Amino acid sequence: MTQDLFNGSSIITLDEKALQNNVAFLKKKMGPKVTISAVVKANAYGHGIEQIVPLFEKHGINHYSVFSYREAVRVYSSLSEPQPIMIMGWIPDEHMADVMRKGIEFYVFNLERLYSALACAKQCNLKARIHLEAETGMNRTGLNTDELATAISIIKENEEFFDVAGFCTHLAGAESISNHSRILKQIKKYKKMLGVLEANDIVPKYRHIANSAAAFIYPSSRMDLVRIGIMLYGFWSSIEVFVQYVNHKKNKLDPLDRVLSWKSQIMSIKEVKTGEFVSYGISYLAQSDIRTALIPIGYSLGYSRSLSNKGMVLIQGQFCSVIGVVNMNMVIADVTNVPEAEVGDEVVIIGKQSPSEIKVSAFSDSSNLLNYEVLAHLSETIHRTVIS
Ligand SMILES: *Cc1c(COP(=O)(O)O)cnc(C)c1O
């Protein structure tokens, strides 16, 4: 075990078969006409860009979405052959030229971005590969109707400097039925704006508006490309999306497999007497003589402080409660019911340890964090390794 940890106090393992299963499932559901863009922002939802991108590439993904320039460069370096990479957000001005030289695509979410892209394309004599983003009601990013008209005229005047790779928008919460009418309004607005674009003879290669939830709840939102994040990693965007999917199925099993596991080991064991407090402060009082295990992971690695006195870990296949507050580098678990537990034993924080499993969703229910947030907080310093 110690060796597996690569001298770190914990390790993240990625299950290649699970990833392969998820890619195959999504490809089958989306059909051959829809491109799947793997969303690998936030260090590939905590999985690790450098580890996950080669796996996606191997299993047939050929389009990637990121939030920032930095992430785009990491994806670019992790690919064995050039594939489309799409930046949905942040590009510092000084890196715009590098983005274009590398052929990286990017969102034009306001006119400033269009002007800076044009200036850079002229200066470098390169084409800007852009995705025009429409503001359809989320009120976050995107061109409104007037701005789109301006953008169209600029693009038409400078055709040699632009390749319109996409026309897109983002739906504000497709994973929840309570947003249904808002989403339908957004789709309608998008189609109207698309009509304006096409009436001006600008035909984007990809029309795209769907994330994981939309791709399942609103099949018409799939269009040419879907931007899939959470489901590729084996999670449903929300319980509602999962329920809606299995409702139509005879077999109620989850077709997705979790890719990520997070493991550590017992660092020390202690006996604590009745009436003693455990860890900082007075949040945990031993009500009987207990046996505790110290585990070298804490909030600095992404184990949320909100799991203090709430979280569970697996030791010898049994659920053990986290007692006391989560520290920066350590947590304490109650192993009174696992008398055979000893220093060096494997501790599963996320994942399976036969016959039990700790899912990120269980983890996040108890701390009111979304899957997304728990995953995104997993520290980049944790060693990640692929299991084939
Ligand atoms: C994160 C993101 C996605 C992917 O969302 P999932 O729910 O993880 O599938 C798609 N589009 C945009 C613009 C995003 O920011």
The ligand as a Tripos MOL2 file, in Angstrom:
@<TRIPOS>MOLECULE
LIG
   15    15     1     0     0
SMALL
NO_CHARGES

@<TRIPOS>ATOM
      1 C1        -19.3570   22.6890  -17.5580 C.3       1 LIG1
      2 C2        -20.0710   22.9720  -18.8170 C.ar      1 LIG1
      3 C3        -20.6690   21.9390  -19.5480 C.ar      1 LIG1
      4 C4        -20.7200   20.5010  -19.0610 C.3       1 LIG1
      5 O1        -21.6940   20.3290  -18.0770 O.3       1 LIG1
      6 P1        -22.0370   18.8840  -17.4720 P.3       1 LIG1
      7 O2        -23.2330   19.1170  -16.6390 O.co2     1 LIG1
      8 O3        -20.8620   18.4990  -16.6480 O.co2     1 LIG1
      9 O4        -22.2490   17.9780  -18.6150 O.co2     1 LIG1
     10 C5        -21.2530   22.2650  -20.7580 C.ar      1 LIG1
     11 N1        -21.2600   23.5380  -21.2110 N.ar      1 LIG1
     12 C6        -20.6990   24.5590  -20.5240 C.ar      1 LIG1
     13 C7        -20.7280   25.9350  -21.1000 C.3       1 LIG1
     14 C8        -20.0940   24.3070  -19.3060 C.ar      1 LIG1
     15 O5        -19.5490   25.3200  -18.6310 O.3       1 LIG1
@<TRIPOS>BOND
     1     1     2 1
     2     2     3 ar
     3     2    14 ar
     4     3     4 1
     5     3    10 ar
     6     4     5 1
     7     5     6 1
     8     6     7 2
     9     6     8 1
    10     6     9 1
    11    10    11 ar
    12    11    12 ar
    13    12    13 1
    14    12    14 ar
    15    14    15 1
@<TRIPOS>SUBSTRUCTURE
     1 LIG1         1 GROUP 0 **** ****
